[in-house]
Amino acid sequence: MLDRRPRRPAVSVVVPARDAAAHLPDAFGSLARQGPGGGDLGDDLEVVVVDDGSVDDTAEALEDAGSRLARLDVARHPVPRGVSAARNHGVRRATGRWVTFLDPDDWFYPGHLAAMLRSADRHAGSAGGVDFLVCDQVRARGRDRRVVRAPEPRREAVLDPRTGIMPTTRSTLVNYVQVSSRFLSRRVVDDGLAVFDEDLPTAEDREWAWRLLLGTSAYAVADSPGYVYRRQVAGSLTDIGDARQLGFLAAYDAVLDRLRAAGLPEYEPKALRDVLVVLHHHVRRRGAYPDDVRAQMVTRANALVSRFDRDVVVAQAARIGHDRAAAVRRQGVHL
């Protein structure tokens, strides 16, 4: 008997879209050039778009751009639910053997997904394969481009994800949080590690990066053309000046809870250092926040810092440098 079920696509790309009409043509144009040599991946590519309550011409842009793709699945939220909810909805609909993400204002270089699939196939026979792959990125500001390599020099080697957390003294893979840099296996998706915390208004990628590294067994950094991350986009959550920016404190509360539940105290200094570095970033932007938001930030930061052993706090305050630590202290945070 003939099996008429549709063949599972090699890769699903989840695109959360809210008021994205201006950028979708570029994103979809790049998705149409993801085969070997920049050709079309055809049925091997599934694109799952979740329109998160758009009020612009996103629906029309999807209709126009979707004609370039063999497999396009569009879902809609009648009212906005946030990027995490949109990604999670997309993950639930994705059927590919591998799943990745693309924000609508970013794009993939030609042949990027084909290169990621070749890397995945290369590692398929190594003790069950890898749970996920990581790629490099290019940050775009206007016409300027800057390559940002994943902070792991060993390319195409099967690695323990927990080695991507340490050392405490420098930026590591757990700080390389852009979700489009991850290429997730079906087993990671089925284990529930591909979803984001919908209660976090921002910094959901930080909590997710920790959870992925702690919850998987093997990964590799792939040599691929990478993806382009557009900076300074109007309306981006990274530039807002309200209480949503305090999501990073709740995110690291969740990270600390996870470390303690798993009995992993050796990673707590790294988590605290990350808290202090991000906190300093927000302190530098203090003029962007109203007084009540700044007060909330100090109160919540003190509550989080107090959860760590005092010796760890003193050591990490020293390691981020006198100037940064002093700037944080001046805001009323007890280091």
N, C-alpha and C positions, 0 to 999 in steps of 0.2 A: 504494500500500500504506500502510495506517495505521501510524504510528509509535506503538507502545504503551509506549515507554520512559517512566518517570516523569519529569516535568518537574523540572529542576534548581531547588532552592529559591533564593530571592533571597539569603538569609543563613542561615548556620549559627552557632549559639551553642554553644561548647564549655564544658562544666561539669565540672570535676574535683571529685569528691565523696568525702570520707572522713569517716565518722561524722557525716554532715550531716543526719540525720533532723529535727533541731529546726528547721533553717532552710530546708529545701527547699520547704515549702509557700509561704513568702513569695516565694522566688525564682521558683518556677513560676507563682505568681499574677501576678507582674509580667510574665513571659514571655507570658502569655495576654492581655496588654493592650498589645501592641506595634504594632498597626495604626494607621492615621490616626485621630486623635481618641481614641486609647486603646482601639480595638477589637482584633479578632483578626487576626493576619497570615495565619492559615490555612496553606495549603501553601507560602507564601513563607517560612515559618520552619521550620528544622530545628534541633532541640535534640539535641546529642550529649552524653550524660552518661557519664563514666567513673568507676565506683565503684572507688575505690582501696583495696580490701581492708577495707571497713567491717565493724565488728563490732557496730554498733548496728542500728537499724531503718531504715537508709537504703534497703534494697531495698523494704520495704513502703511507705515514703514516696514512692519513685519510682513505684510501681504506682498509688498513690492520686492523686498529682499529675499523672501522665502522661495521665490521661483528659482533661485540659483542652487537650492539644496534638495537632495533626493529625499532626505528624511528630516522633516521639521515638525515638532510637536509644540503647540502653543497652549499654555494655560493662563488663566487670568484671575487675579484677585479683584473683586468689585471695589474694595477699599484697600489702601496701602497697609501692609502688615510688616514691612521692613525687609532688609536684604537677607537676613538669616532665614526668615520664613519663606521667602521666595526661593532661595537656594535649596532649602530642605524639601519644598514641594517639587522642585526640579529633580532632585536626587531620587525621590520616591517614584518619579515617572521614568527615570533613565533606565534603559535596558542594556547598555553597552557592557562589554567585558571589562572596559576601563572607563572611568568617569573623571572628568576634569571640569574646570570652571572658566568662564570668561565674562568679565564685566563689560557692558555694552560700549563703554568709552575706551576700551583697550582693544588690542588685536594681536593675532599670532603672525609670526613671520611665515612666509610660504614654506610648506613642507615640514613645519614644526611637529604636527601631530603624527605624520608618517615616521619621523625620526624617533619620537617617543615610543611608537609601537614597535619599531625595530629594536629599540633598547629593551623593551619589555619582553620581546621574543628571545632576545639574546640571553636573558637571565631566567627564562622559563624552566630550564633544567637544573638550576642550582638550588638544591634542597627545597623544592617547592616554589621557587621563584621569589620575587620581591613583592612586598605588600603595596609599596608605592614608589614612584619615581619623583625626582625633583629636577627642575630645569633652571637655567639662567633667565634673567630678564633685562629689558632695556627700559630705562626711565626717559620719558619724553616730556620736555617742557617747550612748548611751541615747536620750533624747528630743531632744537637741541636734542641730542641723543646721548645717553650715558649707559654703558654696559655695567650691569651689577651681577657679578657672578655669585652663584650659591656658595655660602661659606663652608665649603668642603672641597679640598683640592683633589681628592681621589675620585676620578671619573670612571664610570662603568664598572665599579667594584661593589660587590654586595656587602653592606654595612649594617651594623647593629644600630637601630634608630636612637637608642639612648646615648650613643656616642655623639649624637648631634645636639646634646644639651650642654655638656661641659666643654671647655672650662668656664669658670665664673668670670675670669678676667677679660674676656673678649666676646664679641658678638658671634653667635653660633647659629646653627640651623634653626633652633627654637626661636630665634629672633628674626628669622627670614620668613615672614608670616604671610606674604601675598598668596592667596589661595590658588591663583592661576598657575603658580609654580608647582603645584602638586598634581600628580597623575595617579589616580587611585584604582587599585584592583577591585574586582567584583567582590572578593571576600571582605575587604575593608568596608565596602558599602553595605554588604549583608550583615556585618558585625555592628553596624550602627555608628561607625567612626567617621562617616562622611558628613554627618549633620552638625549644625551649629546651634549654639545656645540662643534661643529666640528672646530670652529675657535680657540679653545684653544689647544696649542701644549702639555701642561701639566696642571695639577691641574684641569682638567675637573671634577674630582670626588669631589673636594671641592665645586665648584659652584653647582654641582648636589645635593650634600648633603643638602645644604641650600634650594634649590628649592623644594626638596622632603618634607622636614619638614614644609616649609611654605605653600605648596600647597595641603596637605592632612589633613584628619580629625582624623584618629585613627591608632595606631600601637601597636605592642606588641613585647617584646623580648622573643624569643622562647628558650626553653631548648632543645638543639640538640647537636649532636656530633661536629658540626661546620665544618669549612674548613681549609685547610692548605695553608698558604701564603708563598711562597718560596722567601727568600731574597737573595741578592747578585747574581742575575742572570746576566750573561754577556750580555751587550747591553741594559740593562734596562734603561728606560728614567729617572729613579730616580737618576742615576749615571752620566748622561751626563753633560758636562761642556760648553754648548753653550747657545745661546739666548732662546732656547725653555724652559729652566728652569724658565724664567721670566713669564711664563704663569700664575703663581699664582697671579700676580699683575692685569692682565686683568680679572682673575676669580673674585677677590674681588671687582674690579670696577663694574662687573655685579651684584654681591651680593648687593652692596650699591645701585645701581640703582633700584634693585627689592625692597629693604627695603623702599626706598623713594617713589616709585610708589605705594606701599601698605600702606604708612603712618604708618610705624613701627619704629620710632626713638629709641625705647627702646632697640632694638637689635644692634644698631650701635656700642656701646662700645665693644660688643662681637666680631663683625666683625673686628674692628680695632685691638683688642688684638690679634686675629688670624693672621692678617697681620704682626704685629710686631714679633710674635713668629716665623712665617715662614721666615720672613726677617732675623731674627737673625740666623736661621739655614743656610741660604745661605751666610751670612756674615762670619760665621765660615768656610765655604768651599770656601772662596774668592780665595784661591790659585788655585782652579780648573777652574776659569774663566779667559779668556783673558781680558786685560784692557778695551777694547771697550764694552764687555758685562757687566763688573762691572760698567762702566760709565752709560750704559743704565739702569741698575738696580737702581742706585741712582736717576737718573732723573725721572724715572717712579714711583719709591717709593715716592719721594717728591710730585709728582703730585697727587698720590692717597691719601697720608696722609693729604695733604692740603684740601681735600674735606670734612674732618671731622671737627667738631667744635673744636676750639683750647683747650677748657677746657677738652674735651674728650681725646684729644691727650696727654695732660699733665698727666691726671689721669692714662691712660693706660700705658704710658711710665714708670710711677712710679710703677705700679702693676706688670710689667714683671721683675722688679728688676733692681738695679743700674748697675750691671755688664753687663747685656744683653742690656739695654738701651744705656749704654756708648759705647758698641761695635758697635751698629747700628749708633750712632751719629758720631763715628770716621770715618765712611765711607762717611759722608756728608749728612746723612738723618736728616731733621730738626724735632726733637721731642720736 
